[in-house]
Amino acid sequence: MGASSLMPSPALSGASLFMILCCICSFPLLTMAKTAGITRHFQFDIKLQNVTRLCSTKSMVTVNGKFPGPIIKVREGDRVVVKVVNHVSNNVSFHWHGIRQLQTGWADGPAYITQCPIQTGQAYVYNFTIVGQRGTLWWHAHVSWMRATLYGPLIILPNHNATYPFSKPYKQVPIIFGEWWKANTEAVIKQALQSGAGPNVSDAYTINGFPGPFYNCSSKGETFKLKVKPGKTYLLRLINAALNDDLFFSIANHTFTIVEADALYIKPFETDILLITPGQTTNVLLKTKPQIFAVATTFLMAARPYFTGQGTIDNSTVIGILEYETLSSSRSSSSNTSIKNLPIPTLPPINGTSFVANFTSKFRSLANSQFPINVPEKVDKHFLFTVGLGSNPCPKNQTCQGPNGTKFSASMNNISFTLPTTSILQSYFLKKSDGIYTPDFPNFPTMPFNYTGNPPNNTNVSNGTKVVVLPFNTTVEVVLQGTSILGAESHPLHLHGYNFFVVGQGFGNFDPAKDPVNYNLVDPVERNTVAVPSGGWVAIRFRADNPGVWFMHCHFEVHLSWGLKMAWIVLDGELPNQKLFPPPTDLPKC
């Protein structure tokens, strides 16, 4: 990789003022790194690697040859510098899921939103500081379906002098759910977009990259095994990196205490089954049994999908093993045969919406003196966004396999978002937005209807690159309303650059006269990804105190590809620490 890969893009060449400002603006970050943490350097080499699962070997795009990718472990206050070098033919970009990116939106990562992707043979340095965050997050590719293989945990340890608001665990273990695809996922989505039909599904779910023994042709070494000691407390850092599936998870004969969601502490509660949507993270305490008996010294863990839509889904189960270390050596290497005789954890039915509603209602912020919350009580801007599927007409002289001969689409407020060919953030910062985006995303549905009742006859969507512009420090409430168009299903909505408070949710259509009365403004859970209930709505609030361009989208990759996304532009404030930093000199060009 030569020096040319780090040259500034033509749009910034000659912009000496930018160069000066970049130098000036780097000093606060350096100062913060010295006073609040250290600078931690990482390198991501994007390269092909042969990986074998289920008797199938494929050459797949990886970070540093690993699947899943490497763990990034940092501490609150640290400055994180990740140099990404692209050695493959695919364009790549990376998102640090849940990181606030205060004033550093250029490092947020979604392709064509905050940056152009990193092209073959090029490099880009992501540079940001962890401010006021600790817990489990994750990183993943954010262009097309590249995150199928490009993902990994991002663990933020508390400050050295800080303690957990729960008993210190004996050991911490990241557990990341993903998928194994025999097919090339880029070919899968390309075919789906061309035909207009739903995409093919994965061949298996995985736990830390392994599909487990219940899939055909799974070898002995393809099962995740967690060895534990009796009478100990383990902190499991759970992450759902699956492309299109909410997942139930349980460990036979064990109970979890959930203590954190999306890197934010919550009031602890116990459960033997949990649900986690794509994009979400959940930290749980697992207390092992105090003693081991002659039988049941090995327990199965299992995950399988929750789904209420009408499309095809991989309705299979991934299995892992919880094994107590006190077993004899002859029993410690469990064979597939012995595993199959063990009881599988009982999980809700695939369409278990009642369990999901009851489970999600238990999440509450700590909201105490050590971890206070600041829920916006006065709202400056109200929004109602419908969230769901739709269709686009089939192009002339083409046969389409979507609903009634159309192409599947997805939208918010009936706007299916079209990605531009250059970065929105760069266009906004350089004041060259003409032809790139328009600031007229509708605040409310332009054609109201019975959102969760009988769908309208016309399912066509509008297409465009529309954004909402917010003055700095605006308090915002967004009601995300699910629709029944082409099937009601849960949608995990992720907001970049912010955490938000989930102040209310329910089934049916949101009632602006009645539902806000029941909002929880005392201890609502704070998250970065929330599931819009199937056939229902969820209300979130946040304060727009981070300038930049911020993506909001469904974390089902197929819905993202179909256009279920939009962007917010938050304007600069008056003070220096309320302004977006200028772009780095190595910002990728389109």
SULMO-V611329 format. One record per residue. N is the residue number from 0. RES is the residue in three letters. SS is DSSP state (~ for helix, > for strand, _ for the rest). NEAR is the number of other C-alpha atoms within 8 Angstrom. D_FIRST is the distance of its C-alpha to the first C-alpha in Angstrom with 1 decimal. Layout:
n->{N:N}
res->{RES:RES}
ss->{SS:SS}
near->{NEAR:NEAR}
d_first->{D_FIRST:D_FIRST}
This chain:
n->{0:1:2:3:4:5:6:7:8:9:10:11:12:13:14:15:16:17:18:19:20:21:22:23:24:25:26:27:28:29:30:31:32:33:34:35:36:37:38:39:40:41:42:43:44:45:46:47:48:49:50:51:52:53:54:55:56:57:58:59:60:61:62:63:64:65:66:67:68:69:70:71:72:73:74:75:76:77:78:79:80:81:82:83:84:85:86:87:88:89:90:91:92:93:94:95:96:97:98:99:100:101:102:103:104:105:106:107:108:109:110:111:112:113:114:115:116:117:118:119:120:121:122:123:124:125:126:127:128:129:130:131:132:133:134:135:136:137:138:139:140:141:142:143:144:145:146:147:148:149:150:151:152:153:154:155:156:157:158:159:160:161:162:163:164:165:166:167:168:169:170:171:172:173:174:175:176:177:178:179:180:181:182:183:184:185:186:187:188:189:190:191:192:193:194:195:196:197:198:199:200:201:202:203:204:205:206:207:208:209:210:211:212:213:214:215:216:217:218:219:220:221:222:223:224:225:226:227:228:229:230:231:232:233:234:235:236:237:238:239:240:241:242:243:244:245:246:247:248:249:250:251:252:253:254:255:256:257:258:259:260:261:262:263:264:265:266:267:268:269:270:271:272:273:274:275:276:277:278:279:280:281:282:283:284:285:286:287:288:289:290:291:292:293:294:295:296:297:298:299:300:301:302:303:304:305:306:307:308:309:310:311:312:313:314:315:316:317:318:319:320:321:322:323:324:325:326:327:328:329:330:331:332:333:334:335:336:337:338:339:340:341:342:343:344:345:346:347:348:349:350:351:352:353:354:355:356:357:358:359:360:361:362:363:364:365:366:367:368:369:370:371:372:373:374:375:376:377:378:379:380:381:382:383:384:385:386:387:388:389:390:391:392:393:394:395:396:397:398:399:400:401:402:403:404:405:406:407:408:409:410:411:412:413:414:415:416:417:418:419:420:421:422:423:424:425:426:427:428:429:430:431:432:433:434:435:436:437:438:439:440:441:442:443:444:445:446:447:448:449:450:451:452:453:454:455:456:457:458:459:460:461:462:463:464:465:466:467:468:469:470:471:472:473:474:475:476:477:478:479:480:481:482:483:484:485:486:487:488:489:490:491:492:493:494:495:496:497:498:499:500:501:502:503:504:505:506:507:508:509:510:511:512:513:514:515:516:517:518:519:520:521:522:523:524:525:526:527:528:529:530:531:532:533:534:535:536:537:538:539:540:541:542:543:544:545:546:547:548:549:550:551:552:553:554:555:556:557:558:559:560:561:562:563:564:565:566:567:568:569:570:571:572:573:574:575:576:577:578:579:580:581:582:583:584:585:586:587:588:589}
res->{MET:GLY:ALA:SER:SER:LEU:MET:PRO:SER:PRO:ALA:LEU:SER:GLY:ALA:SER:LEU:PHE:MET:ILE:LEU:CYS:CYS:ILE:CYS:SER:PHE:PRO:LEU:LEU:THR:MET:ALA:LYS:THR:ALA:GLY:ILE:THR:ARG:HIS:PHE:GLN:PHE:ASP:ILE:LYS:LEU:GLN:ASN:VAL:THR:ARG:LEU:CYS:SER:THR:LYS:SER:MET:VAL:THR:VAL:ASN:GLY:LYS:PHE:PRO:GLY:PRO:ILE:ILE:LYS:VAL:ARG:GLU:GLY:ASP:ARG:VAL:VAL:VAL:LYS:VAL:VAL:ASN:HIS:VAL:SER:ASN:ASN:VAL:SER:PHE:HIS:TRP:HIS:GLY:ILE:ARG:GLN:LEU:GLN:THR:GLY:TRP:ALA:ASP:GLY:PRO:ALA:TYR:ILE:THR:GLN:CYS:PRO:ILE:GLN:THR:GLY:GLN:ALA:TYR:VAL:TYR:ASN:PHE:THR:ILE:VAL:GLY:GLN:ARG:GLY:THR:LEU:TRP:TRP:HIS:ALA:HIS:VAL:SER:TRP:MET:ARG:ALA:THR:LEU:TYR:GLY:PRO:LEU:ILE:ILE:LEU:PRO:ASN:HIS:ASN:ALA:THR:TYR:PRO:PHE:SER:LYS:PRO:TYR:LYS:GLN:VAL:PRO:ILE:ILE:PHE:GLY:GLU:TRP:TRP:LYS:ALA:ASN:THR:GLU:ALA:VAL:ILE:LYS:GLN:ALA:LEU:GLN:SER:GLY:ALA:GLY:PRO:ASN:VAL:SER:ASP:ALA:TYR:THR:ILE:ASN:GLY:PHE:PRO:GLY:PRO:PHE:TYR:ASN:CYS:SER:SER:LYS:GLY:GLU:THR:PHE:LYS:LEU:LYS:VAL:LYS:PRO:GLY:LYS:THR:TYR:LEU:LEU:ARG:LEU:ILE:ASN:ALA:ALA:LEU:ASN:ASP:ASP:LEU:PHE:PHE:SER:ILE:ALA:ASN:HIS:THR:PHE:THR:ILE:VAL:GLU:ALA:ASP:ALA:LEU:TYR:ILE:LYS:PRO:PHE:GLU:THR:ASP:ILE:LEU:LEU:ILE:THR:PRO:GLY:GLN:THR:THR:ASN:VAL:LEU:LEU:LYS:THR:LYS:PRO:GLN:ILE:PHE:ALA:VAL:ALA:THR:THR:PHE:LEU:MET:ALA:ALA:ARG:PRO:TYR:PHE:THR:GLY:GLN:GLY:THR:ILE:ASP:ASN:SER:THR:VAL:ILE:GLY:ILE:LEU:GLU:TYR:GLU:THR:LEU:SER:SER:SER:ARG:SER:SER:SER:SER:ASN:THR:SER:ILE:LYS:ASN:LEU:PRO:ILE:PRO:THR:LEU:PRO:PRO:ILE:ASN:GLY:THR:SER:PHE:VAL:ALA:ASN:PHE:THR:SER:LYS:PHE:ARG:SER:LEU:ALA:ASN:SER:GLN:PHE:PRO:ILE:ASN:VAL:PRO:GLU:LYS:VAL:ASP:LYS:HIS:PHE:LEU:PHE:THR:VAL:GLY:LEU:GLY:SER:ASN:PRO:CYS:PRO:LYS:ASN:GLN:THR:CYS:GLN:GLY:PRO:ASN:GLY:THR:LYS:PHE:SER:ALA:SER:MET:ASN:ASN:ILE:SER:PHE:THR:LEU:PRO:THR:THR:SER:ILE:LEU:GLN:SER:TYR:PHE:LEU:LYS:LYS:SER:ASP:GLY:ILE:TYR:THR:PRO:ASP:PHE:PRO:ASN:PHE:PRO:THR:MET:PRO:PHE:ASN:TYR:THR:GLY:ASN:PRO:PRO:ASN:ASN:THR:ASN:VAL:SER:ASN:GLY:THR:LYS:VAL:VAL:VAL:LEU:PRO:PHE:ASN:THR:THR:VAL:GLU:VAL:VAL:LEU:GLN:GLY:THR:SER:ILE:LEU:GLY:ALA:GLU:SER:HIS:PRO:LEU:HIS:LEU:HIS:GLY:TYR:ASN:PHE:PHE:VAL:VAL:GLY:GLN:GLY:PHE:GLY:ASN:PHE:ASP:PRO:ALA:LYS:ASP:PRO:VAL:ASN:TYR:ASN:LEU:VAL:ASP:PRO:VAL:GLU:ARG:ASN:THR:VAL:ALA:VAL:PRO:SER:GLY:GLY:TRP:VAL:ALA:ILE:ARG:PHE:ARG:ALA:ASP:ASN:PRO:GLY:VAL:TRP:PHE:MET:HIS:CYS:HIS:PHE:GLU:VAL:HIS:LEU:SER:TRP:GLY:LEU:LYS:MET:ALA:TRP:ILE:VAL:LEU:ASP:GLY:GLU:LEU:PRO:ASN:GLN:LYS:LEU:PHE:PRO:PRO:PRO:THR:ASP:LEU:PRO:LYS:CYS}
ss->{_:_:~:~:~:~:_:_:_:_:_:_:_:_:_:~:~:~:~:~:~:~:~:~:~:~:~:~:~:~:~:~:~:~:~:~:_:_:>:>:>:>:>:>:>:>:>:>:>:>:>:>:>:_:_:>:>:>:>:>:>:>:>:_:_:>:_:_:_:_:_:>:>:>:>:_:_:_:>:>:>:>:>:>:>:>:_:_:_:_:_:>:_:>:>:>:>:_:_:_:_:_:_:_:~:~:~:_:_:_:>:_:_:_:>:_:_:>:_:_:_:_:>:>:>:>:>:>:>:_:_:_:_:_:>:>:>:>:>:>:>:_:_:_:_:~:~:~:_:_:>:>:>:>:>:>:>:_:_:_:_:_:_:_:_:_:_:_:_:_:>:>:>:>:>:>:>:>:>:>:_:_:_:_:~:~:~:~:~:~:~:~:~:~:~:_:_:_:_:_:_:_:_:>:>:>:>:_:_:>:_:_:_:_:_:_:_:_:_:_:_:_:_:_:>:>:>:>:_:_:_:_:>:>:>:>:>:>:>:>:_:_:_:_:_:>:>:>:>:>:>:_:_:_:_:>:>:>:>:>:>:_:_:>:>:>:>:>:>:>:>:_:_:>:>:>:_:_:_:_:>:>:>:>:>:>:>:_:_:_:_:_:_:_:_:_:_:>:>:>:>:>:>:>:>:>:_:_:_:_:_:_:_:_:_:_:>:>:>:>:>:>:>:>:_:_:_:_:~:~:~:~:_:_:_:~:~:~:~:~:_:_:_:_:_:_:_:_:_:_:_:_:~:~:~:~:~:~:~:~:_:_:_:>:>:_:_:_:_:_:_:_:_:_:_:_:_:_:_:_:>:>:>:>:>:>:>:>:>:>:>:>:_:_:_:_:_:_:_:_:_:_:~:~:~:_:>:>:>:>:>:>:_:_:>:>:>:_:_:_:_:_:_:~:~:~:~:~:~:_:_:_:_:_:_:_:_:>:_:_:_:_:_:_:_:_:_:_:_:_:_:_:_:_:_:_:_:_:_:>:_:>:>:>:_:>:>:>:>:>:_:_:_:>:>:>:>:>:>:>:>:>:_:_:_:_:_:_:_:_:>:>:>:>:>:_:_:_:_:>:>:>:>:>:>:>:>:_:_:_:_:_:_:_:~:~:~:~:_:_:_:_:_:>:_:>:>:_:>:>:>:>:_:_:_:>:>:>:>:>:>:>:>:>:_:_:_:>:>:>:>:>:>:>:_:_:~:~:~:~:~:~:_:_:>:>:>:>:>:>:_:_:_:_:_:~:~:~:_:_:_:_:_:_:_:_:_:_:_:_}
near->{5:4:6:5:10:10:8:10:11:6:4:9:8:4:7:7:6:10:9:8:9:13:8:7:10:8:8:7:10:8:8:11:14:8:6:9:12:9:9:9:8:8:8:10:10:14:12:10:10:8:9:8:11:9:8:7:8:8:8:9:12:15:13:10:11:9:10:11:14:9:8:8:8:11:13:15:14:15:15:14:12:11:12:12:12:15:10:11:6:6:11:13:13:11:12:12:10:13:10:10:12:9:12:11:14:12:11:13:13:13:13:13:15:17:16:14:13:13:12:10:10:12:14:12:9:11:10:10:11:14:9:6:10:12:12:15:16:13:12:12:12:14:12:7:11:12:12:12:11:14:13:13:15:13:14:13:10:12:8:4:5:6:5:7:5:5:5:5:10:8:7:9:8:9:10:14:14:14:14:12:9:8:6:7:10:9:8:11:11:8:9:12:10:6:11:13:12:9:9:7:7:10:9:13:16:13:16:10:13:11:19:14:14:9:10:6:6:13:8:8:4:11:13:13:8:8:8:10:9:11:9:12:11:13:13:12:14:13:17:15:11:12:14:9:11:13:12:14:13:14:14:11:6:10:11:12:11:13:14:13:13:14:13:12:10:13:9:8:8:8:9:9:11:9:10:13:11:15:12:13:14:15:13:13:13:12:11:12:8:7:6:9:6:5:4:7:10:8:13:15:14:13:11:13:13:12:12:11:7:6:5:7:6:9:7:8:11:16:15:13:12:13:12:12:9:6:8:6:6:5:7:9:6:7:7:8:6:8:10:7:6:9:8:8:11:6:8:8:6:10:8:10:8:6:8:9:9:8:10:7:6:7:10:10:13:10:9:7:5:4:7:8:8:4:9:10:5:5:9:7:8:9:10:11:13:14:14:14:13:14:14:10:7:11:6:4:4:6:8:11:11:13:9:5:9:13:16:14:13:17:18:13:11:11:12:16:13:8:7:10:7:12:13:15:12:11:12:9:7:6:6:8:10:6:5:12:12:11:8:7:9:8:8:8:11:6:4:6:5:8:15:13:6:7:11:7:4:4:8:8:13:7:8:9:12:12:13:11:9:10:10:12:8:11:13:14:12:11:12:13:15:19:15:14:12:8:9:14:12:12:14:14:12:12:12:12:13:11:11:10:12:14:13:12:10:9:10:9:10:11:6:6:6:7:10:8:6:7:8:8:8:6:10:12:11:12:12:13:11:10:10:14:15:12:13:16:16:15:12:13:14:13:9:13:9:11:17:12:13:14:12:12:11:13:14:12:10:10:13:13:8:12:13:16:13:12:11:12:12:15:10:11:11:6:6:6:5:12:11:10:8:8:9:7:11:12:12:13:8:6}
d_first->{0.0:3.8:6.9:8.0:6.8:9.3:11.9:15.3:16.7:19.4:22.1:21.4:20.6:23.6:24.8:25.4:27.8:25.1:23.0:26.2:27.1:23.8:24.3:27.9:27.2:24.8:27.7:29.7:27.0:26.5:30.3:30.7:28.2:30.4:33.6:33.1:30.3:27.2:23.5:21.8:18.0:16.4:13.1:13.1:10.9:12.4:13.3:16.5:19.1:22.6:25.2:29.0:31.7:35.3:35.1:32.1:28.6:25.9:22.2:21.1:18.2:17.9:16.3:15.4:17.7:20.7:23.5:24.6:21.6:21.6:24.3:23.4:26.3:27.0:30.2:32.0:31.0:27.6:24.6:21.8:18.1:15.8:12.1:11.3:8.0:9.3:9.1:12.6:14.7:16.5:16.0:16.2:17.5:19.2:22.7:24.2:27.5:30.4:28.6:30.6:27.7:30.3:29.2:25.6:25.8:22.3:21.1:23.6:21.4:23.6:22.0:23.9:26.0:24.0:20.6:19.2:17.1:13.3:12.6:10.6:6.9:7.6:8.2:11.7:13.7:17.2:19.6:23.3:26.3:28.8:32.2:35.4:34.0:34.3:34.5:32.7:30.1:27.2:23.8:22.9:20.9:22.8:22.3:24.7:25.5:22.1:23.7:25.7:23.2:20.9:23.3:24.4:26.9:26.5:29.3:30.5:33.1:35.9:36.3:37.5:41.0:41.2:42.8:42.7:45.7:46.6:47.1:44.2:42.9:42.9:39.4:36.8:35.3:32.7:33.8:31.7:33.2:31.1:31.6:31.0:30.5:31.0:30.0:26.7:27.3:25.6:28.1:30.9:30.5:29.9:33.2:35.0:34.2:35.2:38.5:39.3:40.2:39.1:36.1:36.5:36.4:34.5:35.8:36.1:35.5:33.8:34.2:31.0:29.7:33.0:35.7:38.7:41.7:43.3:41.0:41.7:40.0:38.6:38.3:39.5:36.2:35.2:37.2:36.2:38.6:39.3:41.5:43.7:46.6:50.0:51.1:47.6:45.9:42.3:40.1:38.4:35.5:35.7:33.1:33.5:30.2:32.1:31.4:35.0:37.5:39.5:40.4:43.4:42.9:45.5:46.2:49.6:52.3:50.1:49.9:47.1:47.4:45.0:44.0:40.9:39.5:36.1:35.7:39.1:42.1:45.1:48.7:48.6:50.3:50.8:50.2:49.8:47.8:45.0:43.2:39.5:37.9:34.3:32.5:35.2:35.1:38.3:39.1:42.1:44.2:45.3:48.3:48.9:52.4:54.3:55.5:54.8:57.5:57.9:56.6:53.9:51.5:48.6:48.0:45.9:43.6:43.2:41.5:42.3:42.1:44.3:44.8:47.5:46.1:47.2:44.0:42.8:41.4:40.3:43.5:42.6:42.5:39.8:41.3:40.2:42.3:43.7:45.0:47.1:46.2:49.8:50.1:51.0:48.3:50.0:49.7:46.3:44.3:45.7:45.9:45.5:49.3:50.2:47.8:49.4:52.7:51.6:52.3:49.6:49.5:51.5:49.4:50.7:51.0:48.1:49.7:50.8:50.7:53.6:51.8:48.6:50.8:52.6:49.4:47.5:50.6:50.5:47.4:48.4:46.7:47.9:49.1:50.5:50.6:47.5:45.5:47.2:46.3:46.7:47.5:48.1:51.8:52.1:50.0:49.1:47.6:48.7:46.8:47.6:44.9:45.8:43.2:43.5:43.1:44.2:43.7:42.7:44.8:43.8:42.5:45.0:45.1:43.2:44.6:43.3:43.8:43.9:47.1:49.9:47.6:45.2:41.6:40.9:39.6:39.6:40.3:41.3:44.5:44.2:41.1:38.3:35.1:33.0:29.3:28.5:25.6:24.2:24.2:27.8:26.9:25.2:28.2:30.6:29.1:29.0:32.4:31.4:32.7:34.8:34.0:31.6:34.0:37.7:39.2:42.0:41.3:44.9:46.2:48.5:49.0:50.2:52.5:53.9:55.2:56.1:52.6:53.5:56.5:56.9:53.9:54.4:54.9:52.1:48.8:46.6:44.0:42.8:39.2:37.4:34.8:37.2:36.8:39.2:39.1:40.4:41.5:40.2:42.2:43.9:45.3:44.6:46.3:44.9:47.1:45.0:47.6:47.0:48.6:50.3:48.9:48.0:48.4:48.3:45.5:43.8:40.6:38.3:37.4:34.5:34.2:31.0:31.2:34.7:37.1:40.4:43.9:45.5:49.0:50.6:50.4:52.9:53.7:55.0:54.6:53.9:57.2:56.5:60.1:60.3:57.0:55.8:59.0:57.6:54.2:53.1:52.4:53.1:50.5:48.3:45.2:42.0:39.0:35.8:36.6:40.1:41.8:44.0:47.1:47.9:50.7:50.5:48.9:47.2:47.3:44.6:44.6:42.0:41.8:39.3:38.2:34.4:33.3:30.8:30.4:31.1:31.0:34.0:34.1:35.4:33.2:34.4:31.4:33.8:35.7:32.5:31.6:35.2:35.1:36.6:34.7:35.2:33.8:35.4:34.7:35.9:36.7:36.2:39.0:40.7:39.4:36.0:35.1:36.0:33.4:30.0:27.3:25.4:22.0:18.9:17.0:13.8:16.2:14.9:16.8:18.9}
